[in-house]
Amino acid sequence: MQFPYFDLSGKVAIITGGAAGIGRGIAEGLADAGSSIVLAARRLDACAGTCEEISARTGVQTLPLRCDVTKKADIDRLIRDTQKEFGRIDILVNNSGIGGSEKPILEMKDTDWDCVIDTNLNAVFSLSRAVAGHMVIKGEGGKIINVASIGGMIVFKNMSAYCASKAACIQLTRVMALEWVRYNIQVNAILPGYFETPMNRDFFSSDTGKRIIKNKIPVKRIGRIEELRGIAVLLASPASSFITGSGDKNREWQCIDWDSGKVLYTSKEIGNGVVIAAEGLLYLYSQRGELALVRPGDSGFEILSETKVSSGSGQHWAHPVIQDGILYLRHGNSLIAYHIKE
């Protein structure tokens, strides 16, 4: 492989909920990097079909297994069958998840809450604990990737259980990372935003979905599943051996040197914000009005300038767009064009 630090040859990865959507996209990426693939989901036929397609395209060995991640017996069988087939588990991707009933809290039943928490949080805890135990015994370290969501950092109406479960998943990731770093097990979370999946394709084709794309997503489109492959390969590979406990920070921006894990740039207490890449530069803009211009280089990230852009009314600019080297920020009916000189 041209880049050996991303080579997953000889590794074995379990991906839950891997038959379609984000899970399948991640499985495709890990297979491209050479990893053997175990797909686990409640529908064995769907897993088997995806496994056949991945094997035919990449040549890696695959194994489809039926697993309900909320049931201990299924988790035990998943690990046992994987060990029997491959003799090892190097990578775990906790991707199984559900959105839930999408009811207001006052209309929710206990079962509405419990079903989401069991799938999105309790299963992550149980499966990670079980797999990490085998990694510790083998003594070769490992990688655990938890697929959380931006719903763990921002709120969605009528999705209380989902948002709570994903926020808890982010914190659980950090605790696991701290406890298991001594065993050379790196635990990280991916927080996808709006990505097209079979479940939401119709929604984003609707008028409401189109408004979200127009008003909430700076690049004016939803993500493609294949655009998650790179980050998954990074977090599953030796290239991230010094990255653990990461997930999007909601109080600071960080630029991290992936080779050393050193934080090269931090802007603290920034709050939720947006990163835009344009013309070889990174524009980091927060909802609190802080703006930084950063240039990636061979030796790290160079901070070209930092400033604070206020609307003058105690509120801050939003909806950043870059065109022809100029950063446009809108607040209400006001518009500012901001150009940062190097």
C-alpha positions as CSV (number, residue, x, y, z in Angstrom):
1,M,0.0,0.0,0.0
2,Q,1.3,3.5,-0.9
3,F,0.6,4.9,2.6
4,P,1.4,2.1,5.1
5,Y,0.2,4.1,8.1
6,F,-3.4,3.7,6.7
7,D,-2.9,0.1,5.8
8,L,-5.4,-2.3,7.5
9,S,-4.2,-5.5,5.9
10,G,-4.5,-8.4,8.4
11,K,-6.9,-6.5,10.6
12,V,-10.5,-7.5,11.5
13,A,-13.3,-5.0,11.9
14,I,-16.8,-5.4,13.3
15,I,-19.3,-2.9,12.1
16,T,-22.7,-2.9,13.6
17,G,-25.6,-1.7,11.5
18,G,-23.3,-2.2,8.6
19,A,-25.7,-3.4,6.0
20,A,-26.7,0.0,4.7
21,G,-26.2,3.7,5.1
22,I,-23.4,5.1,7.2
23,G,-22.4,1.7,8.5
24,R,-22.0,0.3,5.0
25,G,-20.0,3.4,3.9
26,I,-17.6,2.9,6.8
27,A,-17.3,-0.9,6.0
28,E,-16.5,0.0,2.4
29,G,-13.7,2.3,3.5
30,L,-12.1,-0.1,5.9
31,A,-12.3,-2.9,3.2
32,D,-10.6,-0.6,0.7
33,A,-7.8,-0.2,3.3
34,G,-7.5,-4.0,3.5
35,S,-9.4,-5.0,6.6
36,S,-11.5,-8.1,6.9
37,I,-15.1,-7.1,7.6
38,V,-17.7,-8.5,9.9
39,L,-21.1,-6.9,9.3
40,A,-23.7,-7.3,12.2
41,A,-27.3,-6.3,12.0
42,R,-30.7,-7.7,12.8
43,R,-31.4,-8.6,9.2
44,L,-29.0,-11.3,8.2
45,D,-30.0,-11.3,4.5
46,A,-29.1,-7.6,4.2
47,C,-25.7,-8.2,5.8
48,A,-25.1,-11.1,3.5
49,G,-25.8,-9.2,0.4
50,T,-23.6,-6.3,1.4
51,C,-20.8,-8.6,2.4
52,E,-20.9,-10.3,-1.0
53,E,-20.7,-7.0,-2.8
54,I,-17.8,-5.8,-0.7
55,S,-15.9,-9.0,-1.1
56,A,-16.5,-9.0,-4.9
57,R,-15.2,-5.4,-5.2
58,T,-12.3,-5.4,-2.8
59,G,-11.3,-9.1,-2.4
60,V,-11.3,-8.9,1.4
61,Q,-12.8,-11.7,3.5
62,T,-16.2,-10.8,5.0
63,L,-18.6,-12.4,7.4
64,P,-22.3,-11.5,7.8
65,L,-23.8,-12.1,11.3
66,R,-27.2,-11.5,12.7
67,C,-27.1,-9.5,15.9
68,D,-29.5,-7.4,18.0
69,V,-27.0,-5.2,19.9
70,T,-29.5,-4.7,22.7
71,K,-29.3,-8.4,23.6
72,K,-26.4,-9.8,25.6
73,A,-26.7,-13.3,24.0
74,D,-26.4,-11.8,20.5
75,I,-23.3,-9.7,21.6
76,D,-21.7,-12.8,23.0
77,R,-22.4,-14.8,19.9
78,L,-21.1,-12.0,17.6
79,I,-17.8,-12.0,19.4
80,R,-17.6,-15.8,19.6
81,D,-18.3,-16.2,15.9
82,T,-15.9,-13.5,14.9
83,Q,-13.1,-15.0,17.0
84,K,-13.9,-18.5,15.6
85,E,-13.6,-17.2,12.0
86,F,-10.7,-14.8,12.3
87,G,-9.1,-15.4,15.6
88,R,-9.0,-11.7,16.5
89,I,-10.9,-8.4,16.7
90,D,-8.9,-5.3,16.0
91,I,-11.5,-2.7,15.2
92,L,-15.0,-2.1,16.5
93,V,-17.4,0.4,14.9
94,N,-20.5,1.0,17.0
95,N,-22.8,2.3,14.3
96,S,-26.2,0.8,15.1
97,G,-28.7,3.5,16.0
98,I,-32.3,4.6,15.7
99,G,-34.0,8.0,15.7
100,G,-36.9,6.9,17.9
101,S,-40.6,7.9,18.0
102,E,-40.1,11.6,17.2
103,K,-42.8,12.6,19.8
104,P,-42.9,15.5,22.1
105,I,-41.7,14.6,25.6
106,L,-45.1,14.9,27.1
107,E,-46.5,12.4,24.6
108,M,-43.6,9.8,25.0
109,K,-44.1,6.5,26.7
110,D,-41.3,4.9,28.8
111,T,-40.9,2.4,26.0
112,D,-40.2,5.2,23.5
113,W,-37.3,6.4,25.7
114,D,-36.0,3.0,26.6
115,C,-35.8,1.7,23.0
116,V,-33.6,4.5,21.9
117,I,-31.3,4.5,25.0
118,D,-30.9,0.7,24.8
119,T,-29.9,0.9,21.1
120,N,-27.9,4.1,20.9
121,L,-26.2,4.1,24.3
122,N,-26.5,0.9,26.3
123,A,-25.5,-1.3,23.3
124,V,-22.4,0.9,22.8
125,F,-21.4,0.4,26.4
126,S,-22.0,-3.4,26.4
127,L,-20.4,-4.2,23.0
128,S,-17.4,-2.0,23.6
129,R,-16.8,-3.5,27.0
130,A,-16.9,-7.0,25.6
131,V,-14.7,-6.3,22.7
132,A,-12.2,-4.3,24.7
133,G,-11.9,-7.2,27.1
134,H,-10.7,-9.4,24.2
135,M,-8.3,-6.7,23.0
136,V,-6.8,-6.5,26.5
137,I,-6.3,-10.2,26.7
138,K,-4.6,-10.3,23.2
139,G,-2.4,-7.5,24.2
140,E,-2.1,-5.8,20.8
141,G,-4.3,-2.8,21.4
142,G,-7.2,-1.9,19.2
143,K,-9.5,0.8,17.8
144,I,-13.1,1.6,18.8
145,I,-15.1,4.1,16.7
146,N,-18.5,5.3,18.1
147,V,-20.8,6.8,15.5
148,A,-22.5,9.6,17.5
149,S,-24.2,12.6,15.9
150,I,-24.4,16.4,15.9
151,G,-27.6,15.6,17.7
152,G,-25.4,15.1,20.7
153,M,-24.3,18.7,20.6
154,I,-27.4,20.5,19.3
155,V,-31.0,19.9,19.9
156,F,-33.7,18.5,17.6
157,K,-37.3,19.1,18.4
158,N,-39.2,15.9,19.4
159,M,-36.0,13.9,19.5
160,S,-35.2,14.0,23.2
161,A,-34.1,10.4,23.5
162,Y,-32.0,10.6,20.4
163,C,-30.2,13.8,21.4
164,A,-29.6,12.5,25.0
165,S,-28.3,9.2,23.8
166,K,-25.8,10.7,21.4
167,A,-24.6,13.3,23.9
168,A,-24.0,10.5,26.4
169,C,-22.2,8.5,23.7
170,I,-19.8,11.3,23.2
171,Q,-19.0,11.4,27.0
172,L,-18.8,7.7,27.1
173,T,-16.3,7.8,24.3
174,R,-14.1,10.1,26.3
175,V,-14.3,8.0,29.5
176,M,-13.5,4.8,27.6
177,A,-10.5,6.5,25.9
178,L,-9.2,7.6,29.3
179,E,-9.6,4.2,31.0
180,W,-8.3,2.1,28.1
181,V,-5.3,4.2,26.9
182,R,-3.1,2.1,29.1
183,Y,-4.0,-0.9,26.9
184,N,-3.2,0.9,23.7
185,I,-6.9,1.0,22.7
186,Q,-7.9,4.2,21.0
187,V,-11.5,5.2,21.3
188,N,-12.9,8.0,19.2
189,A,-16.3,9.3,18.0
190,I,-17.5,10.5,14.6
191,L,-20.3,13.0,14.8
192,P,-22.0,13.0,11.3
193,G,-24.2,15.9,10.3
194,Y,-26.6,15.6,7.5
195,F,-25.7,12.7,5.3
196,E,-27.9,11.1,2.7
197,T,-29.0,7.6,3.7
198,P,-31.9,5.3,2.5
199,M,-33.8,6.5,5.7
200,N,-33.7,10.2,5.0
201,R,-33.5,10.4,1.2
202,D,-37.2,11.2,0.8
203,F,-37.1,13.8,3.6
204,F,-34.2,15.8,2.0
205,S,-36.1,15.8,-1.3
206,S,-39.1,17.4,0.4
207,D,-39.6,21.2,0.7
208,T,-38.7,21.1,4.4
209,G,-35.5,19.1,3.7
210,K,-34.5,21.5,0.9
211,R,-34.9,24.5,3.3
212,I,-32.6,22.8,5.8
213,I,-30.0,22.3,3.1
214,K,-30.3,25.9,2.1
215,N,-30.3,27.5,5.5
216,K,-28.4,25.2,7.8
217,I,-25.6,23.7,5.7
218,P,-22.9,26.1,4.5
219,V,-21.8,23.9,1.5
220,K,-25.5,23.9,0.4
221,R,-25.7,20.1,0.1
222,I,-25.9,17.1,2.4
223,G,-23.0,14.8,2.8
224,R,-22.3,11.7,0.7
225,I,-21.8,8.4,2.5
226,E,-18.4,7.9,0.8
227,E,-17.2,11.1,2.4
228,L,-17.1,9.3,5.7
229,R,-14.7,6.6,4.6
230,G,-11.6,8.7,5.0
231,I,-12.2,9.7,8.7
232,A,-13.2,6.1,9.5
233,V,-9.9,4.7,7.9
234,L,-7.9,7.3,9.8
235,L,-9.4,6.4,13.2
236,A,-9.1,2.7,12.5
237,S,-5.5,2.8,11.3
238,P,-2.0,3.3,12.8
239,A,-2.2,6.9,11.6
240,S,-4.3,7.7,14.6
241,S,-2.3,5.9,17.2
242,F,-1.9,9.1,19.2
243,I,-5.5,10.3,18.8
244,T,-8.0,9.1,21.5
245,G,-11.1,10.5,23.1
246,S,-11.8,12.8,20.3
247,G,-15.2,14.1,19.2
248,D,-16.3,17.5,18.1
249,K,-15.7,20.0,20.9
250,N,-18.5,22.4,21.6
251,R,-16.4,24.9,23.6
252,E,-13.3,25.1,21.5
253,W,-11.8,24.6,18.0
254,Q,-8.8,22.5,17.7
255,C,-6.4,21.7,14.8
256,I,-4.7,18.5,15.6
257,D,-1.5,17.1,14.1
258,W,-2.5,13.6,13.1
259,D,1.0,12.3,13.2
260,S,1.9,13.4,16.8
261,G,-1.5,14.1,18.3
262,K,-0.2,17.6,19.3
263,V,-2.9,20.3,19.4
264,L,-1.4,22.9,17.1
265,Y,-4.2,25.4,17.4
266,T,-6.9,26.0,20.0
267,S,-9.5,28.7,20.3
268,K,-11.2,28.2,23.6
269,E,-14.7,28.8,24.7
270,I,-15.8,29.4,21.1
271,G,-19.1,27.5,21.1
272,N,-20.7,25.9,18.1
273,G,-19.4,27.1,14.8
274,V,-18.3,26.4,11.3
275,V,-15.1,25.5,9.5
276,I,-14.9,26.4,5.8
277,A,-11.9,25.4,3.6
278,A,-11.2,27.6,0.7
279,E,-8.1,28.4,-1.4
280,G,-5.9,26.3,0.7
281,L,-6.9,28.0,4.0
282,L,-9.3,27.2,6.8
283,Y,-11.7,29.8,8.1
284,L,-12.9,29.0,11.6
285,Y,-16.0,30.9,12.6
286,S,-17.9,30.6,15.9
287,Q,-21.4,31.6,16.8
288,R,-19.8,33.8,19.4
289,G,-18.3,35.9,16.6
290,E,-14.7,34.7,16.8
291,L,-13.0,34.3,13.5
292,A,-9.6,32.8,12.7
293,L,-7.7,32.2,9.5
294,V,-5.4,29.1,9.6
295,R,-3.1,27.8,6.9
296,P,-2.1,24.1,7.0
297,G,1.5,23.4,6.2
298,D,4.1,20.7,6.3
299,S,5.2,21.6,9.8
300,G,1.7,22.2,11.2
301,F,-1.0,24.9,11.2
302,E,0.0,28.5,10.9
303,I,-2.4,31.0,12.5
304,L,-2.5,33.9,10.0
305,S,-5.0,36.1,12.0
306,E,-7.6,36.1,14.7
307,T,-10.4,38.6,15.3
308,K,-13.8,39.1,16.6
309,V,-16.7,40.1,14.3
310,S,-19.7,41.4,16.2
311,S,-23.0,42.5,14.8
312,G,-22.9,45.6,17.1
313,S,-26.2,44.6,18.7
314,G,-24.9,42.0,21.2
315,Q,-25.6,39.3,18.7
316,H,-23.2,37.7,16.2
317,W,-23.1,37.0,12.5
318,A,-24.0,33.6,11.1
319,H,-24.5,31.7,7.8
320,P,-20.9,32.1,6.6
321,V,-20.3,31.8,2.8
322,I,-17.0,32.2,1.0
323,Q,-16.8,33.5,-2.6
324,D,-13.8,34.9,-4.4
325,G,-11.7,35.0,-1.3
326,I,-14.3,37.0,0.7
327,L,-16.1,35.7,3.8
328,Y,-19.7,36.8,3.9
329,L,-21.6,36.8,7.2
330,R,-25.3,37.4,7.6
331,H,-27.3,38.5,10.6
332,G,-31.0,39.1,10.1
333,N,-31.2,41.6,7.2
334,S,-27.6,42.8,7.6
335,L,-24.6,41.5,5.6
336,I,-20.9,42.0,6.2
337,A,-18.1,41.1,3.7
338,Y,-14.9,40.3,5.5
339,H,-11.5,39.8,3.9
340,I,-8.6,38.6,6.0
341,K,-5.2,39.5,4.6
342,E,-2.3,37.1,5.2
